[in-house]
């Protein structure tokens, strides 16, 4: 018992120190755009266009044969990636997309750095796991935005950048929207929420992994096929086998708080 407590304490201190040493770079990653960042965006689009033209990527995207991004704009920044949004128009059909570009390092050691090839492989496997599970559970068909894929800009096994491509989704304010929904709409979302909880238990039990629910803006409300659904925007999973006691605790606490909040709103009587 004492040995376990010592290991937990040692890992916690190591994790906290790594955050302290990486804090300056991560604050920049999270909040500031630099000239180098703009150059990375340009390089990323050139890389995608070149490889789409060569049919190097085994994915199905409706514009892969004619990749002409338009109206590229800065979007959000996170602790793992920065992102831009852009449009594509094929056969008079316009869609908006999000391109996420990996930073050099993660906030803490052992979480995995986006510039490492192993991070890309792990993310790619996690994405496939999430997509497969959702395809087998109809209530979760909208949980993962699609089509979606990730790419490695660099040589295999060497430092590079992970690129994540997914459709832009319009987010509806959770509390404001949920409070005005009809009873059947709320019941559908309650079923979806229960399926998400089962999904989370499946990941923890079978794969020793956990959703990244650090922040309410990861699990969001979207509208698809004239119905409201829950959707995940950040598909990275936390590996519970890594020595990250602080990160795992915060993630679990954040998950519990989000679920409790959603359950509370969904259980309220319809107003009006």
Buried (B, 14 or more C-beta within 10 A) or exposed (E): EEEEEEEEEEBBEBBEEBBEEBEEEBEBBBEEEEEEBEEBBEEBBEBBBEBBEEEEBEEEBEBBEEBEBEEBEEBBBBBBBBBBBBBBEBEEEEBBBBBBBBBBBBBBBBBBBBBBBEBBBBBBEBBEBBBEBBEEBEBBBBBBBEBBBBBBBBEEEEEBBBBBBBEBBEBEEBEEBBBEBEEEBBEBBBEBBEBBEBBBEBBBEEBEBBBBBBEEEBBBBBBEEEEBBBBBBBBBBBBBEBBBBBBBEBBBEBBEEBBEEBEEBBEEEEEE
